[in-house]
Every structure is written in structure tokens, then in C-alpha cells.
């Protein structure tokens, strides 16, 4: 049976002190071996599985974790894998706000999502990896979250919580993402906790038709990038497919009325569509919800571009003003110089080893200050500037 993980306030304080000392040494240029040696004197006073090397790793992660966790980064404990797969705080907060109560997190990792669940109501987490279970306990305690962590097997865990959450581990590389390769397996968790409602974090690369569990499939965009796929079962779901954009929390669902989009030509304004919307199959729902007057001018699975006649503010769309079109790279370079460009970002598919070669060719002799975006639609090169009437984020 899973065992409750206990970390005393004294042990947490010592571990935090060791990490802070390691941070300062790293900033001063000390190498790993030197940092570990100096931190050993501090860390030997605790009895939890957190070594001087663990303190070094946690310190190194804290130094780069601000973008993912904001001001919370200075209070957190991670190993490399735990940090790589941890839920960003903005996503964890949204997920907890949507569920609005405590849950049982049966694959809690280093505990970030669990901590946010604990802010909404008493929550429990279980983690099969012992060291990571202790990191989770340290994190929920450091964040003053109302959560308890257990070390053990999720399938041996007993909980009175009505909602079970799982963000299962997945293979680092897999040609086709499937439910069967996830650990713990969502289908087996449903069998084990048969009377519960579930929220599963699934590989976001999975299209809706490949998720063969009934419930709402919610795709999350974080700063205009596909970031998460969550499945809500039972009463937790409100539709078949949805997409939410963070941090704005703008939402579109399969219940929104569709507006048919036809193919068209380049006009005066282009809208780039968040891939989260196209991947979830909700582009026409978004157009219908916004009342968008648009035509599809490019779609290749990675990028979808619309020619729009009305600019409607949406976190799922980035607008550009079309300044010129060109039939060749050389003609494009001439137009950039003519329009006072200083930089030209290539926004079409090109092999990485040719990207900078082409960009240097476009930017040669440019002396202006304008930052252009170059799209390619068929054989046509389209030079654009961010639309002045929207909150475009470069």
C-alpha cells in the first residue's frame, strides 16, 4: 500500500538553504563537483532522499524556471525529468480553477498540479518514484498547499476523492501517440476507480478521433502554442471538443455554430491561426463564434493562414497587414529594402540548415527599422507587418 510521505519543516528549511547556497555558487561560476562538495555540509543534516547533487540540480533548475513558474520558481524543488514534464503554473492554475475542488492525483510527479489542486480543496497525490514523491511533498509544503503526498503504486491507492486526475508518463519518442503506451494506463485507471470522474492529461499530438474515451477533449494553447490535451469525463465535460487559450482563457467549443470557410486569395490583412484550433478541428467553430469574414489561403498542417475582411480580436488569431507580394526571393529582398525593413523573419517551412542562409540573403543591405514577416503562399512571397489594431505578441 502507498505510504504517506513526511518532510519536517526543519528538513524543508535545510533543503531550501542548500539549494540557495548552490544557486549562488553556480552564479559565481563554480562547477558541479565543487558545488556538491560545498553543499554536502548542509544537506547531511536531513534524513530525506535529497542529496547534495539533488540540491545542485534543483538550484540549476530554479535559475531557469522563472518563465515556467514565475515568482514561485524560487520555492520549488525539481529533478531534470520532473521539471521537463511539470505543468506550468498558468496551466496548473487554470486546471484547478476549472475543477474547483480537491482531487486525487494518481501520478503526481513533482507535485506542481497537485499543489494547485490543494489550493482549491484538500487533495491527495500518489507517485511511484520515491525521490520524486519526496520532491512533490517538498513542493506542496513549500507552497502551503492543502495536499498530502503518498509514495507507491496508483493501482493500490485508496481515496475518498470524487475526482481522479492523472498526467501519465509517456515515451519520449513515439511515431503514433496512443493511450496504451501511457503509464499509468488511463483505461486501467478507469477500471480501478470505476465510480469516479476523471481528468486525464494526454499527449496533445493526439487528434480528437484517436481519444477513445468518452468525455470532453480540451486542447490548451499556451502563448499561441499547442501545449496540453485534457480529457474530462462525466459531468466534468461540457461538450465533445474544446480549445482554450492561456493566459486569456478565451474558449471555443464544438457546440459553437460553424461558419464554412472557403479557399481564397491574399487580401490586405492576413490572420495566422493558433495551431491548437486547427489541430482540434475547431477552425470553423471559431469563425462562427467570432463572425469572422475570412477565406483560407494556406494550410499545411503546421500553419493555417486566412485572408480576412474584418479584424475581430481573439487570442487564437494573429493579424498582419500585407505590405507587398513578390514572385521570387530576389524581388522580395528589393521590396524589403524599398519598404524600410531592418529584419525579415521567415514564416514558412524551410530546412533548418537553409534558414539562416536565406534570411541573410533577404536582410543583406537592409538599413531600416521595420521588422517584417515573410510568408509563402503557393509560389507567392508575402511581406507583412504586425497589424497595428491588435495586441499582436512578437
C-alpha positions as CSV (number, residue, x, y, z in Angstrom):
1,X,0.0,0.0,0.0
2,X,1.2,3.5,-0.7
3,X,3.0,5.2,2.2
4,X,2.4,8.8,3.3
5,X,5.5,11.0,2.6
6,X,6.5,13.2,5.5
7,X,9.0,16.1,5.3
8,X,9.5,18.1,8.5
9,X,9.7,21.9,8.5
10,X,13.3,21.7,9.6
11,X,14.2,19.3,6.7
12,X,12.4,21.5,4.2
13,X,14.3,24.6,5.5
14,X,17.7,22.9,5.3
15,X,17.0,21.6,1.8
16,X,15.9,25.1,0.7
17,X,19.0,26.6,2.3
18,X,21.2,24.1,0.4
19,X,19.6,24.9,-2.9
20,X,20.0,28.7,-2.3
21,X,23.7,28.2,-1.5
22,X,24.1,26.1,-4.6
23,X,22.4,28.8,-6.7
24,X,24.9,31.5,-5.5
25,X,27.9,29.2,-6.2
26,X,26.6,28.4,-9.7
27,X,26.2,32.2,-10.4
28,X,29.8,32.7,-9.3
29,X,31.0,30.1,-11.9
30,X,31.6,27.1,-9.6
31,X,31.4,23.7,-11.4
32,X,29.1,20.8,-10.3
33,X,31.7,18.9,-8.4
34,X,32.7,22.0,-6.4
35,X,29.1,23.0,-5.6
36,X,28.2,19.4,-4.5
37,X,31.2,19.3,-2.2
38,X,30.3,22.6,-0.5
39,X,26.6,21.8,-0.1
40,X,27.3,18.4,1.5
41,X,27.9,20.0,4.8
42,X,24.4,21.5,4.8
43,X,22.5,18.6,3.4
44,X,23.9,15.9,5.7
45,X,21.7,17.1,8.5
46,X,18.5,15.7,6.9
47,X,17.1,12.2,6.5
48,X,15.0,12.5,3.4
49,X,16.2,11.3,0.0
50,X,17.6,14.6,-1.1
51,X,21.4,14.7,-1.7
52,X,23.9,17.4,-2.3
53,X,23.7,16.6,-6.0
54,X,19.9,16.9,-5.9
55,X,20.4,20.3,-4.4
56,X,22.7,21.3,-7.2
57,X,20.2,20.1,-9.9
58,X,17.3,21.9,-8.1
59,X,19.4,25.1,-7.9
60,X,20.3,24.9,-11.6
61,X,16.6,24.4,-12.5
62,X,15.5,27.3,-10.3
63,X,17.8,29.6,-12.2
64,X,15.9,28.9,-15.4
65,X,12.4,28.1,-14.1
66,X,11.1,31.7,-13.8
67,X,9.5,31.7,-17.2
68,X,7.6,28.5,-16.4
69,X,6.7,29.2,-12.8
70,X,7.1,32.9,-12.3
71,X,7.9,34.0,-8.7
72,X,7.1,30.5,-7.4
73,X,10.3,29.2,-9.0
74,X,12.4,30.3,-6.0
75,X,10.5,28.0,-3.7
76,X,10.4,24.8,-5.9
77,X,12.4,21.5,-5.9
78,X,12.8,19.5,-9.1
79,X,15.0,16.9,-10.8
80,X,15.5,17.2,-14.5
81,X,12.8,14.9,-15.6
82,X,10.3,16.2,-13.1
83,X,10.9,19.7,-14.3
84,X,10.7,18.8,-18.0
85,X,7.3,17.3,-17.7
86,X,5.9,19.5,-14.9
87,X,2.8,21.5,-15.6
88,X,3.5,25.3,-16.0
89,X,1.9,27.3,-13.2
90,X,-0.5,29.1,-15.5
91,X,-1.9,25.8,-16.8
92,X,-2.0,24.3,-13.3
93,X,-4.0,27.2,-12.0
94,X,-6.4,27.1,-14.9
95,X,-6.9,23.3,-14.5
96,X,-7.6,23.7,-10.7
97,X,-10.0,26.6,-11.4
98,X,-12.0,24.6,-13.8
99,X,-12.3,21.6,-11.5
100,X,-13.0,23.8,-8.5
101,X,-12.4,21.2,-5.8
102,X,-9.9,18.8,-4.3
103,X,-8.9,15.7,-6.3
104,X,-6.8,12.5,-6.1
105,X,-3.8,13.0,-8.4
106,X,-2.6,9.4,-9.1
107,X,0.6,10.2,-11.0
108,X,1.6,13.5,-9.3
109,X,5.2,13.6,-10.4
110,X,7.0,16.5,-8.7
111,X,3.6,17.8,-7.5
112,X,3.0,21.2,-9.3
113,X,-0.5,20.4,-10.5
114,X,-1.3,18.7,-7.1
115,X,-0.2,21.8,-5.3
116,X,-2.7,23.9,-7.3
117,X,-5.5,21.4,-6.7
118,X,-4.7,21.7,-3.0
119,X,-5.4,25.5,-3.2
120,X,-9.0,24.6,-4.1
121,X,-9.6,21.9,-1.6
122,X,-7.9,19.1,0.2
123,X,-6.2,16.9,-2.4
124,X,-4.1,13.7,-2.4
125,X,-1.3,12.6,-4.7
126,X,0.5,9.4,-5.2
127,X,3.8,8.9,-7.1
128,X,5.6,5.6,-7.8
129,X,9.1,7.1,-7.9
130,X,10.3,7.6,-4.3
131,X,12.6,10.5,-4.9
132,X,10.0,12.4,-6.9
133,X,7.3,11.7,-4.3
134,X,9.5,13.4,-1.8
135,X,10.1,16.3,-4.2
136,X,6.3,16.6,-4.5
137,X,5.9,16.6,-0.8
138,X,8.5,19.3,-0.5
139,X,6.8,21.4,-3.2
140,X,3.3,21.2,-1.8
141,X,4.6,22.1,1.7
142,X,6.8,24.9,0.3
143,X,3.7,26.4,-1.4
144,X,1.5,25.9,1.6
145,X,-0.9,23.8,-0.3
146,X,-3.6,21.7,1.4
147,X,-2.3,18.4,-0.1
148,X,-0.9,15.1,1.0
149,X,1.6,13.0,-1.0
150,X,2.0,9.2,-0.9
151,X,4.7,7.0,-2.3
152,X,3.5,3.9,-4.1
153,X,1.5,2.3,-6.9
154,X,-1.5,4.2,-8.1
155,X,-3.4,0.9,-8.5
156,X,-3.0,0.2,-4.8
157,X,-4.1,3.6,-3.8
158,X,-7.4,4.1,-2.0
159,X,-9.1,7.6,-1.9
160,X,-12.4,9.1,-0.9
161,X,-12.0,11.9,-3.5
162,X,-14.7,12.0,-6.1
163,X,-12.4,13.1,-8.9
164,X,-9.3,11.3,-10.1
165,X,-6.7,13.2,-12.0
166,X,-3.7,11.7,-13.9
167,X,-1.0,13.2,-16.0
168,X,0.7,9.9,-17.1
169,X,4.2,9.4,-18.2
170,X,4.7,8.8,-21.9
171,X,7.6,7.5,-24.1
172,X,9.9,10.3,-25.1
173,X,9.5,9.4,-28.8
174,X,6.7,7.5,-30.4
175,X,5.6,7.5,-34.0
176,X,1.9,7.5,-33.1
177,X,0.8,8.6,-29.7
178,X,-1.7,6.0,-28.1
179,X,-3.4,5.6,-24.8
180,X,-1.9,2.1,-24.3
181,X,1.7,3.5,-24.1
182,X,0.9,5.8,-21.2
183,X,1.8,5.0,-17.6
184,X,-0.4,4.6,-15.6
185,X,-2.7,3.5,-18.4
186,X,-5.9,5.6,-18.4
187,X,-8.1,2.7,-19.4
188,X,-6.8,0.6,-16.5
189,X,-7.3,3.6,-14.1
190,X,-10.9,3.8,-15.2
191,X,-11.3,0.1,-14.3
192,X,-9.6,0.6,-10.9
193,X,-11.5,3.7,-9.9
194,X,-14.7,2.8,-11.7
195,X,-17.1,5.0,-9.7
196,X,-15.1,8.2,-10.1
197,X,-15.0,11.0,-12.5
198,X,-11.7,11.6,-14.3
199,X,-9.4,14.2,-15.8
200,X,-6.6,12.9,-17.9
201,X,-3.7,14.9,-19.4
202,X,-3.0,13.2,-22.7
203,X,-0.4,13.8,-25.4
204,X,-1.6,16.9,-27.2
205,X,-0.5,15.5,-30.6
206,X,-3.4,13.1,-30.4
207,X,-6.3,14.3,-32.6
208,X,-9.8,14.1,-31.1
209,X,-10.7,10.9,-33.1
210,X,-7.9,9.0,-31.5
211,X,-9.1,9.6,-28.0
212,X,-11.4,6.6,-27.5
213,X,-12.7,7.5,-24.0
214,X,-16.0,9.4,-23.8
215,X,-15.7,12.9,-22.5
216,X,-14.7,16.4,-23.4
217,X,-11.3,16.7,-25.1
218,X,-9.9,20.1,-24.2
219,X,-6.8,21.4,-26.1
220,X,-4.9,24.1,-24.4
221,X,-2.8,26.8,-26.1
222,X,-0.1,28.5,-24.1
223,X,1.1,31.7,-25.6
224,X,-0.1,30.7,-29.1
225,X,1.4,27.2,-28.9
226,X,-0.4,23.8,-28.6
227,X,0.6,22.8,-25.0
228,X,-1.9,20.3,-23.5
229,X,-4.8,18.0,-24.1
230,X,-7.1,17.2,-21.2
231,X,-9.9,14.7,-21.1
232,X,-12.8,15.4,-18.7
233,X,-15.3,12.6,-18.2
234,X,-18.8,12.5,-16.8
235,X,-20.3,15.8,-15.6
236,X,-16.9,17.5,-15.7
237,X,-17.2,17.7,-19.5
238,X,-19.5,20.2,-21.2
239,X,-19.0,19.4,-24.9
240,X,-17.2,17.0,-27.2
241,X,-14.1,19.1,-28.2
242,X,-12.9,22.5,-26.9
243,X,-9.9,24.7,-27.1
244,X,-8.7,27.3,-24.5
245,X,-6.1,29.9,-24.9
246,X,-3.9,30.9,-21.9
247,X,-3.4,33.3,-20.4
248,X,-6.5,34.9,-21.8
249,X,-8.8,31.9,-21.1
250,X,-10.7,32.5,-24.4
251,X,-12.5,29.4,-25.3
252,X,-14.1,27.8,-28.4
253,X,-16.1,24.5,-28.5
254,X,-17.6,22.1,-30.9
255,X,-21.0,23.4,-29.8
256,X,-20.3,26.8,-31.2
257,X,-22.0,27.3,-34.6
258,X,-19.8,26.7,-37.5
259,X,-19.1,29.1,-40.4
260,X,-17.9,27.5,-43.6
261,X,-14.6,28.8,-44.8
262,X,-13.8,28.7,-48.5
263,X,-10.4,28.9,-50.2
264,X,-9.4,32.4,-51.4
265,X,-6.7,34.8,-52.3
266,X,-4.3,37.1,-50.4
267,X,-6.0,40.3,-49.4
268,X,-4.9,43.3,-47.3
269,X,-5.0,41.5,-44.0
270,X,-3.8,38.0,-43.0
271,X,-4.7,36.1,-39.9
272,X,-2.4,33.3,-38.6
273,X,-4.5,30.7,-36.7
274,X,-3.3,29.2,-33.5
275,X,-2.5,25.5,-34.4
276,X,-4.4,24.5,-31.3
277,X,-7.6,25.4,-33.1
278,X,-6.9,23.6,-36.3
279,X,-5.5,20.5,-34.6
280,X,-8.7,20.2,-32.6
281,X,-10.8,20.7,-35.7
282,X,-12.5,23.9,-34.4
283,X,-11.5,26.5,-37.0
284,X,-15.0,26.8,-38.5
285,X,-16.5,26.9,-34.9
286,X,-14.1,29.8,-34.1
287,X,-15.0,31.6,-37.3
288,X,-18.7,31.2,-36.4
289,X,-18.3,32.3,-32.8
290,X,-16.4,35.4,-33.9
291,X,-18.4,36.2,-37.0
292,X,-15.2,36.2,-38.9
293,X,-15.3,37.1,-42.6
294,X,-12.4,35.1,-44.0
295,X,-11.1,32.7,-46.6
296,X,-8.4,30.1,-46.2
297,X,-5.3,31.0,-48.2
298,X,-2.8,28.5,-46.8
299,X,-2.9,25.3,-44.7
300,X,-0.2,22.7,-44.4
301,X,-0.8,21.0,-41.0
302,X,1.7,23.3,-39.3
303,X,0.4,26.7,-40.2
304,X,-3.0,28.0,-41.3
305,X,-3.4,31.5,-42.8
306,X,-6.6,33.3,-43.5
307,X,-7.4,36.3,-45.7
308,X,-9.7,38.4,-43.5
309,X,-12.1,41.3,-44.2
310,X,-12.9,42.1,-40.6
311,X,-10.4,42.2,-37.7
312,X,-12.0,40.6,-34.7
313,X,-9.9,40.5,-31.5
314,X,-9.1,36.9,-30.5
315,X,-6.2,35.2,-28.7
316,X,-6.5,32.4,-31.3
317,X,-5.6,34.8,-34.2
318,X,-2.6,36.9,-35.0
319,X,-3.2,39.6,-37.6
320,X,-0.7,41.0,-40.2
321,X,-1.0,43.8,-42.7
322,X,0.1,42.8,-46.2
323,X,2.7,45.4,-47.4
324,X,3.9,43.7,-50.6
325,X,3.9,40.5,-52.6
326,X,6.8,39.1,-54.6
327,X,7.3,36.3,-57.1
328,X,10.9,35.5,-56.1
329,X,13.4,35.8,-53.2
330,X,15.4,38.5,-55.1
331,X,12.2,40.5,-55.7
332,X,11.3,40.0,-52.1
333,X,14.7,41.4,-51.0
334,X,14.2,44.5,-53.2
335,X,10.7,45.1,-51.7
336,X,12.1,44.8,-48.1
337,X,14.7,47.5,-48.8
338,X,12.2,49.7,-50.5
339,X,9.8,49.5,-47.5
340,X,12.5,50.4,-44.9
341,X,12.9,46.9,-43.4
342,X,15.6,46.1,-40.9
343,X,14.8,42.4,-40.3
344,X,12.9,39.7,-42.1
345,X,11.6,36.7,-40.2
346,X,10.9,33.7,-42.4
347,X,7.4,32.3,-41.6
348,X,7.2,29.3,-44.0
349,X,8.6,25.8,-43.9
350,X,12.3,25.6,-44.7
351,X,15.0,23.2,-43.7
352,X,16.9,24.5,-40.6
353,X,20.3,24.4,-42.4
354,X,18.9,26.7,-45.1
355,X,17.0,29.1,-42.8
356,X,19.9,31.5,-42.0
357,X,21.3,31.3,-45.5
358,X,18.0,32.6,-46.9
359,X,17.5,35.1,-44.1
360,X,20.9,36.6,-44.7
361,X,20.1,36.9,-48.3
362,X,16.8,38.8,-47.5
363,X,18.4,41.0,-44.9
364,X,21.5,42.0,-46.9
365,X,21.9,45.8,-47.1
366,X,18.8,46.4,-45.1
367,X,19.2,49.6,-43.0
368,X,15.6,50.3,-41.8
369,X,13.9,49.6,-38.5
370,X,10.8,47.7,-39.5
371,X,10.5,44.0,-38.6
372,X,8.8,42.1,-41.5
373,X,7.3,38.6,-41.5
374,X,7.7,36.7,-44.8
375,X,5.0,34.1,-45.6
376,X,4.9,31.9,-48.6
377,X,1.5,31.2,-50.1
378,X,1.9,28.9,-53.1
379,X,4.7,30.4,-55.1
380,X,4.0,33.9,-53.8
381,X,6.1,35.6,-51.1
382,X,4.1,37.9,-48.9
383,X,5.7,40.6,-46.8
384,X,3.8,41.6,-43.7
385,X,3.9,43.8,-40.6
386,X,2.0,43.0,-37.4
387,X,-1.4,44.6,-37.6
388,X,-1.5,47.9,-35.7
389,X,-5.0,47.4,-34.4
390,X,-4.5,44.2,-32.4
391,X,-2.5,43.1,-29.4
392,X,0.0,41.1,-31.5
393,X,2.7,39.5,-29.4
394,X,6.0,39.2,-31.3
